């Protein structure tokens, strides 16, 4: 979430939610709130640890983070 008067900060999160909806939400029906929350939690773990991204040099966000810590 962005701070007040800094809407540009919101871009990365808007992109993430768009990807999540495209890959896991659209076309599905959820029978309860807990099922939806579980899907979101599972997807966030997948996104951070297994989903490679070209803009990160074909690494996962966690791999990129670990490389930054090692530097």
C-alpha positions as CSV (number, residue, x, y, z in Angstrom):
1,X,0.0,0.0,0.0
2,X,1.3,3.4,-0.8
3,X,1.7,6.3,1.5
4,X,-0.5,9.4,1.2
5,X,0.1,11.4,-2.0
6,X,2.5,8.8,-3.4
7,X,0.3,6.8,-5.7
8,X,3.3,5.5,-7.7
9,X,4.1,3.3,-4.8
10,X,1.0,1.3,-5.4
11,X,2.0,0.0,-8.8
12,X,3.9,-3.2,-7.8
13,X,1.0,-4.3,-5.5
14,X,-1.6,-3.6,-8.2
15,X,0.5,-5.7,-10.6
16,X,0.7,-8.5,-8.1
17,X,-3.1,-8.6,-7.5
18,X,-3.7,-8.5,-11.2
19,X,-1.4,-11.6,-11.7
20,X,-3.1,-13.4,-8.8
21,X,-6.5,-12.8,-10.2
22,X,-5.5,-13.8,-13.7
23,X,-3.7,-17.0,-12.6
24,X,-5.9,-18.2,-9.7
25,X,-9.2,-16.3,-9.3
26,X,-10.9,-15.7,-12.6
27,X,-13.0,-18.6,-13.7
28,X,-13.3,-20.2,-10.2
29,X,-16.0,-20.2,-7.6
30,X,-15.2,-20.2,-4.0
31,X,-17.8,-21.7,-1.6
32,X,-16.6,-19.8,1.5
33,X,-14.3,-17.0,2.6
34,X,-11.9,-19.5,4.2
35,X,-11.4,-21.2,0.8
36,X,-10.6,-17.8,-0.8
37,X,-8.2,-16.9,2.0
38,X,-6.4,-20.2,1.7
39,X,-6.0,-19.8,-2.0
40,X,-4.5,-16.4,-1.6
41,X,-2.1,-17.6,1.1
42,X,-1.0,-20.6,-1.0
43,X,-0.5,-18.3,-4.0
44,X,1.6,-15.8,-2.1
45,X,3.9,-18.6,-1.0
46,X,4.1,-20.0,-4.6
47,X,4.7,-16.5,-6.0
48,X,7.6,-15.8,-3.6
49,X,9.3,-19.2,-3.7
50,X,8.6,-20.9,-7.0
51,X,7.3,-18.5,-9.6
52,X,10.3,-17.2,-11.6
53,X,10.2,-13.7,-13.1
54,X,12.1,-12.3,-16.1
55,X,12.4,-8.9,-14.5
56,X,14.3,-10.5,-11.6
57,X,16.7,-12.3,-14.0
58,X,14.6,-15.5,-14.2
59,X,14.7,-15.9,-10.4
60,X,12.0,-16.1,-7.8
61,X,11.5,-13.1,-5.5
62,X,13.0,-15.1,-2.6
63,X,16.1,-16.1,-4.7
64,X,16.6,-12.4,-5.6
65,X,16.2,-11.4,-2.0
66,X,18.8,-13.9,-0.9
67,X,21.3,-12.8,-3.5
68,X,20.8,-9.2,-2.3
69,X,21.5,-10.2,1.3
70,X,24.7,-12.1,0.3
71,X,26.1,-9.1,-1.6
